Amino acid sequence: MWLSELEADRLRNLKAVSLGLSAGLTLVVGRNGQGKTSLLESIYLLATGSSFRTRRLDDLINWNDGPLRIGGKVEGLHGNRRLGVVLDGDARRLLVDGAERDLDDFLGRLDVVDLNGERMKVLRGGPDERRRFLDRGIVGLKPSFLKSLGEYRRVVQQRNALLREGAYSGRATLGAELDVWDERLVLAATEVHRRRREYAVGLSGELGEICRALVPDRGELLLRYQPSPAAAATDDPAEFPRIYAEAVARGRGKDRAVRHTCCGPHRDDLTVELNGVDLRRFGSAGQVRAGMIALKFGKLMMLQKDRGEAPLFLMDDFDSDLDEVRASALAGFLQEGGFQALVATSKENMASRLGVSCTRIRMDDGVASAA
């Protein structure tokens, strides 16, 4: 899969970008504040309909004149297609070959894996960051997971609303009403748990080879999915519905007291260890970045195997916390894997230090040009 053309306008400080992109490694170079990250963001937006920097779409738009528009040509095994995203205030239009599509039909047309400063929160932040990491990975492979995740969230919200209402009203029928919602809760939670567990197991299986290629002197990276309830961390995933139903039944008294659902996939977590060290608690900046690179490359490999073609890789601050040996290893891994990659750096001489062939795009005050 190859994004061969990119057009972007009104995205933050970008000024009418129109580029032809190579199929290999491209360095996006320029001083800080010149638009490197915004260029990567435009590609991510074209692939996913969302930003990797903010959840407020109207924050992306340069309000000087007109809506934000991004377009691009994607070439791949299944033919060529043109993608487009138009943002006008809170309104978003997603286009495939000029026809408007829903999000679940838009996703998967351009597969992208990104690594930027925000993604470092996966290993440093709270469990919600790691749940989002899992869910983004699953949606990248199976966009239909959005519906499963949405259904679980709706059931939890409705059950929580019933718990709050029952606490105030004290009505006698609350128990019977909770029985109905608990059945729906177990059904929806089972699907989310199954998908997350499968993804975590698949991702973990990719990490050994990647660590040997990228961080050969740093040992083994171990990923553990930690479901809620903890008893669901069994080797037999078929046991989850029973285990979760029993946990919900046991916890109903507590749920009624605190007025929300206390266990379930909305409380899942993920542990990432390097040589037995929990990176969230004890990892250095370099270890955390190496760990995230390995996780992202695992996602690249899973997408490549699932699609039969390589996805696109985006990385901001390419050389941050990486010495030349590891930066070269990373570039070599991308080249050998046949990945199209755009990585941003402020170091003008980075191309000569990597030891692999690459093209360059220079960003200067929001203007992109071949370098």
HELIX and SHEET records of a PDB file:
HELIX    1   1 LYS A   36  THR A   48  1                                  13    
HELIX    2   2 LEU A   57  LEU A   60  5                                   4    
HELIX    3   3 LEU A  103  PHE A  106  1                                   4    
HELIX    4   4 GLY A  117  MET A  120  5                                   4    
HELIX    5   5 LYS A  121  ARG A  124  1                                   4    
HELIX    6   6 PRO A  127  LEU A  141  1                                  15    
HELIX    7   7 PHE A  145  SER A  169  1                                  25    
HELIX    8   8 LEU A  174  LEU A  214  1                                  41    
HELIX    9   9 ALA A  230  ALA A  232  5                                   3    
HELIX   10  10 PRO A  237  GLU A  239  5                                   3    
HELIX   11  11 PHE A  240  ARG A  250  1                                  11    
HELIX   12  12 ARG A  252  VAL A  258  1                                   7    
HELIX   13  13 PRO A  265  ARG A  267  5                                   3    
HELIX   14  14 LEU A  279  PHE A  282  1                                   4    
HELIX   15  15 ALA A  285  ARG A  307  1                                  23    
HELIX   16  16 GLU A  324  GLU A  336  1                                  13    
HELIX   17  17 MET A  350  LEU A  354  1                                   5    
SHEET    1   A 6 VAL A  17  GLY A  20  0                                        
SHEET    2   A 6 TRP A   2  ASP A   9 -1                                        
SHEET    3   A 6 LEU A  68  GLY A  76 -1                                        
SHEET    4   A 6 GLY A  79  ASP A  88 -1                                        
SHEET    5   A 6 ALA A  91  VAL A  96 -1                                        
SHEET    6   A 6 ALA A  99  GLU A 100 -1                                        
SHEET    1   B 6 VAL A 112  LEU A 115  0                                        
SHEET    2   B 6 LEU A 312  MET A 315  1                                        
SHEET    3   B 6 GLN A 340  THR A 345  1                                        
SHEET    4   B 6 LEU A  25  VAL A  29  1                                        
SHEET    5   B 6 THR A 359  ASP A 364  1                                        
SHEET    6   B 6 VAL A 367  ALA A 370 -1                                        
SHEET    1   C 3 LEU A 221  GLN A 226  0                                        
SHEET    2   C 3 ASP A 269  LEU A 274 -1                                        
SHEET    3   C 3 VAL A 277  ASP A 278 -1                                        
END                                                                             
